Amino acid sequence: MTPAYEHPSLNLLVSDEQRDRAVDWLQRAYADGRLTEVELDQRLDQVFAARTRKDLNLAFYGLVQPTATSQALGTHPAYAPLVSAQARDGAGRGIAAFSYFSALFTWIFGPLIGYLVAPMGSEAKRQAASAFDFTLISTGGIIAGGILSEIWSPLGIIAGISALAWFLLIIVGGAKAAAGEPWENPLMKLVPIRILSKPEPRAIGR
């Protein structure tokens, strides 16, 4: 019986770049809900243990159905050309910075746009969600301060503090995002309310 034909490229050694692409692809599948955490761990183990392209393909078994062309050429989504990491990071920083700075002029709508266009599971999406939630919560504080000031005028300071804190932290968040620096809004750590923000997938360190 003649063995099934295998494209010669399947025996090529996996490069670090291809391995990184495979990890990124699987993490995005996990963020999209296509993999459980256990399945993600199992497939990542296969990725890091893979020596050849054929080995690496096994990490995607049952998850990806390559096209007929891909099968004929021995290629796989993990090998597909991607934008450089520098370009991808630059785009992410731009989206995150836009999400913060646009809130100054568009309220929650700018951050919402940033959230919708940012890749699933990315730092840009997390920052956009944070900008959205912080803006909405700050608006609540401003409104509450205005209402309380009608009851007792000195309480109007709550609205002023909320507005100032929002303005300053939106500026800081935007500057940090533009510089590509990871940043956590200190006030959001004190507020349990979340609308768009949610726990991010577990970081993978190998």
TISELO-446718 format. One line per field, with one value per residue (C-alpha): residue number from 1; residue in three letters; z, x, y. Coordinates in nm, 3 decimals. Each point is the difference from the previous one (the first is absolute). Layout:
N
pos <- (NUM; ...)
code <- (ALA; ...)
zz <- (Z; ...)
xx <- (X; ...)
yy <- (Y; ...)
END
This chain:
206
pos <- (1; 2; 3; 4; 5; 6; 7; 8; 9; 10; 11; 12; 13; 14; 15; 16; 17; 18; 19; 20; 21; 22; 23; 24; 25; 26; 27; 28; 29; 30; 31; 32; 33; 34; 35; 36; 37; 38; 39; 40; 41; 42; 43; 44; 45; 46; 47; 48; 49; 50; 51; 52; 53; 54; 55; 56; 57; 58; 59; 60; 61; 62; 63; 64; 65; 66; 67; 68; 69; 70; 71; 72; 73; 74; 75; 76; 77; 78; 79; 80; 81; 82; 83; 84; 85; 86; 87; 88; 89; 90; 91; 92; 93; 94; 95; 96; 97; 98; 99; 100; 101; 102; 103; 104; 105; 106; 107; 108; 109; 110; 111; 112; 113; 114; 115; 116; 117; 118; 119; 120; 121; 122; 123; 124; 125; 126; 127; 128; 129; 130; 131; 132; 133; 134; 135; 136; 137; 138; 139; 140; 141; 142; 143; 144; 145; 146; 147; 148; 149; 150; 151; 152; 153; 154; 155; 156; 157; 158; 159; 160; 161; 162; 163; 164; 165; 166; 167; 168; 169; 170; 171; 172; 173; 174; 175; 176; 177; 178; 179; 180; 181; 182; 183; 184; 185; 186; 187; 188; 189; 190; 191; 192; 193; 194; 195; 196; 197; 198; 199; 200; 201; 202; 203; 204; 205; 206)
code <- (MET; THR; PRO; ALA; TYR; GLU; HIS; PRO; SER; LEU; ASN; LEU; LEU; VAL; SER; ASP; GLU; GLN; ARG; ASP; ARG; ALA; VAL; ASP; TRP; LEU; GLN; ARG; ALA; TYR; ALA; ASP; GLY; ARG; LEU; THR; GLU; VAL; GLU; LEU; ASP; GLN; ARG; LEU; ASP; GLN; VAL; PHE; ALA; ALA; ARG; THR; ARG; LYS; ASP; LEU; ASN; LEU; ALA; PHE; TYR; GLY; LEU; VAL; GLN; PRO; THR; ALA; THR; SER; GLN; ALA; LEU; GLY; THR; HIS; PRO; ALA; TYR; ALA; PRO; LEU; VAL; SER; ALA; GLN; ALA; ARG; ASP; GLY; ALA; GLY; ARG; GLY; ILE; ALA; ALA; PHE; SER; TYR; PHE; SER; ALA; LEU; PHE; THR; TRP; ILE; PHE; GLY; PRO; LEU; ILE; GLY; TYR; LEU; VAL; ALA; PRO; MET; GLY; SER; GLU; ALA; LYS; ARG; GLN; ALA; ALA; SER; ALA; PHE; ASP; PHE; THR; LEU; ILE; SER; THR; GLY; GLY; ILE; ILE; ALA; GLY; GLY; ILE; LEU; SER; GLU; ILE; TRP; SER; PRO; LEU; GLY; ILE; ILE; ALA; GLY; ILE; SER; ALA; LEU; ALA; TRP; PHE; LEU; LEU; ILE; ILE; VAL; GLY; GLY; ALA; LYS; ALA; ALA; ALA; GLY; GLU; PRO; TRP; GLU; ASN; PRO; LEU; MET; LYS; LEU; VAL; PRO; ILE; ARG; ILE; LEU; SER; LYS; PRO; GLU; PRO; ARG; ALA; ILE; GLY; ARG)
zz <- (0.000; -0.107; 0.295; -0.012; -0.171; 0.229; -0.126; 0.062; 0.185; 0.282; 0.099; 0.034; 0.350; 0.172; 0.041; 0.311; -0.204; -0.112; 0.355; 0.122; -0.270; 0.106; 0.364; -0.101; -0.219; 0.280; 0.257; -0.230; -0.043; 0.379; 0.033; -0.259; 0.210; -0.248; 0.251; 0.369; 0.228; 0.022; -0.380; -0.034; 0.237; -0.185; -0.340; 0.126; 0.132; -0.351; -0.149; 0.229; -0.049; -0.381; -0.203; -0.353; -0.175; 0.006; 0.379; 0.025; -0.212; 0.259; 0.245; -0.229; -0.068; -0.001; 0.048; -0.345; -0.338; -0.247; -0.352; -0.281; -0.119; 0.346; 0.021; -0.344; 0.089; 0.350; 0.154; 0.301; 0.153; 0.253; -0.286; -0.174; -0.044; 0.280; 0.047; 0.188; 0.378; -0.008; -0.235; 0.198; 0.328; -0.154; -0.119; 0.344; 0.169; -0.241; 0.074; 0.375; -0.006; -0.221; 0.246; 0.281; -0.174; -0.205; 0.325; 0.058; -0.303; -0.062; 0.355; -0.002; -0.377; -0.086; 0.249; -0.125; -0.358; 0.119; 0.184; -0.306; -0.241; 0.232; -0.042; 0.245; 0.308; -0.088; 0.236; -0.218; 0.061; 0.375; 0.008; -0.212; 0.238; 0.296; -0.161; -0.071; 0.350; 0.171; -0.208; 0.074; 0.372; 0.022; -0.170; 0.270; 0.265; -0.164; -0.024; 0.359; 0.119; -0.185; 0.158; 0.349; -0.041; -0.030; 0.343; 0.160; -0.212; 0.148; -0.138; -0.346; 0.045; -0.081; -0.356; -0.030; 0.134; -0.228; -0.305; 0.083; 0.076; -0.326; -0.205; 0.154; -0.011; -0.356; -0.100; 0.192; -0.145; -0.353; 0.044; 0.147; -0.280; -0.270; 0.155; 0.010; 0.378; 0.187; 0.239; 0.249; 0.090; 0.379; 0.059; -0.196; 0.247; 0.271; -0.198; -0.051; -0.277; -0.352; -0.324; -0.272; 0.207; 0.083; 0.120; -0.275; -0.108; 0.218; -0.121; -0.141; 0.106; -0.119)
xx <- (0.000; 0.143; 0.043; -0.190; 0.193; 0.144; 0.128; 0.378; -0.051; -0.174; 0.342; 0.155; 0.098; -0.232; 0.143; -0.047; -0.215; -0.230; -0.025; -0.092; -0.265; -0.147; -0.015; -0.165; -0.253; -0.095; -0.028; -0.238; -0.205; -0.017; -0.103; -0.275; -0.131; 0.102; 0.229; -0.028; 0.293; 0.089; -0.007; 0.213; 0.263; 0.007; 0.040; 0.266; 0.196; -0.012; 0.117; 0.301; 0.088; -0.028; 0.319; -0.143; -0.292; -0.180; 0.035; -0.125; -0.306; -0.113; -0.061; -0.280; -0.158; -0.380; 0.017; 0.110; -0.098; 0.264; -0.117; 0.076; 0.274; 0.156; -0.006; 0.160; 0.279; 0.050; -0.075; -0.208; -0.155; 0.283; 0.246; -0.205; 0.176; -0.086; 0.067; 0.320; -0.017; 0.110; -0.283; -0.255; 0.112; -0.010; -0.357; -0.098; 0.150; -0.185; -0.335; 0.058; 0.109; -0.298; -0.234; 0.119; 0.046; -0.321; -0.197; 0.080; -0.212; -0.234; -0.074; -0.035; -0.035; 0.370; 0.106; -0.284; 0.126; 0.352; -0.136; -0.187; 0.294; 0.274; 0.096; -0.157; 0.213; 0.241; 0.139; -0.168; -0.341; 0.064; 0.102; -0.300; -0.232; 0.166; -0.040; -0.368; -0.076; 0.191; -0.176; -0.342; 0.069; 0.144; -0.311; -0.206; 0.211; -0.044; -0.377; -0.022; 0.202; -0.233; -0.307; 0.152; 0.095; -0.370; -0.050; 0.305; 0.218; 0.339; -0.060; 0.037; 0.373; -0.059; -0.089; 0.309; 0.233; -0.154; 0.041; 0.359; 0.101; -0.156; 0.177; 0.342; -0.011; -0.130; 0.300; 0.241; -0.157; 0.024; 0.364; 0.091; -0.183; 0.173; 0.336; -0.087; 0.027; -0.232; -0.216; -0.277; -0.237; 0.047; -0.361; -0.139; 0.172; -0.226; -0.324; -0.147; -0.237; 0.092; -0.194; 0.248; 0.302; 0.035; 0.280; 0.254; 0.113; 0.279; 0.336; 0.212; 0.361; 0.231)
yy <- (0.000; 0.334; 0.239; 0.328; 0.276; 0.266; 0.330; 0.031; 0.328; -0.187; -0.137; 0.345; 0.104; 0.246; 0.349; 0.214; 0.238; -0.282; -0.127; 0.350; 0.027; -0.333; 0.112; 0.328; -0.185; -0.239; 0.278; 0.186; -0.318; -0.027; 0.364; -0.063; -0.289; -0.269; -0.172; -0.075; 0.080; -0.369; -0.035; 0.312; -0.139; -0.333; 0.162; 0.241; -0.296; -0.145; 0.330; 0.027; -0.366; 0.016; -0.035; -0.012; 0.164; -0.332; -0.010; 0.357; -0.077; -0.254; 0.285; 0.121; -0.341; 0.026; 0.378; 0.114; -0.143; 0.118; 0.074; -0.243; 0.236; 0.011; -0.378; -0.035; 0.242; -0.134; 0.338; 0.094; 0.314; 0.011; 0.059; 0.269; 0.333; 0.235; 0.367; 0.055; 0.006; 0.364; 0.099; -0.202; 0.154; 0.346; -0.051; -0.128; 0.302; 0.227; -0.163; 0.011; 0.366; 0.091; -0.170; 0.223; 0.334; -0.026; -0.025; 0.368; 0.091; -0.294; -0.123; -0.383; -0.029; 0.036; -0.270; -0.220; 0.029; -0.086; -0.303; -0.126; 0.031; -0.130; -0.367; -0.242; -0.054; 0.282; 0.264; 0.265; -0.160; -0.012; 0.366; 0.104; -0.186; 0.170; 0.345; -0.074; -0.124; 0.281; 0.264; -0.145; -0.038; 0.351; 0.134; -0.168; 0.169; 0.340; -0.047; -0.124; 0.299; 0.237; -0.159; 0.007; 0.365; 0.079; -0.155; 0.163; 0.224; -0.101; -0.351; 0.147; -0.049; -0.370; 0.096; 0.218; -0.267; -0.264; 0.222; 0.093; -0.359; -0.118; 0.269; -0.057; -0.381; -0.004; 0.214; -0.223; -0.316; 0.135; 0.101; -0.339; -0.182; 0.208; -0.086; -0.369; -0.016; -0.241; 0.201; -0.064; 0.281; 0.034; 0.104; -0.295; -0.232; 0.147; -0.030; -0.349; 0.112; -0.114; 0.032; -0.094; -0.093; -0.367; -0.226; -0.054; -0.347; -0.136; 0.121; -0.279; -0.004; -0.272)
END
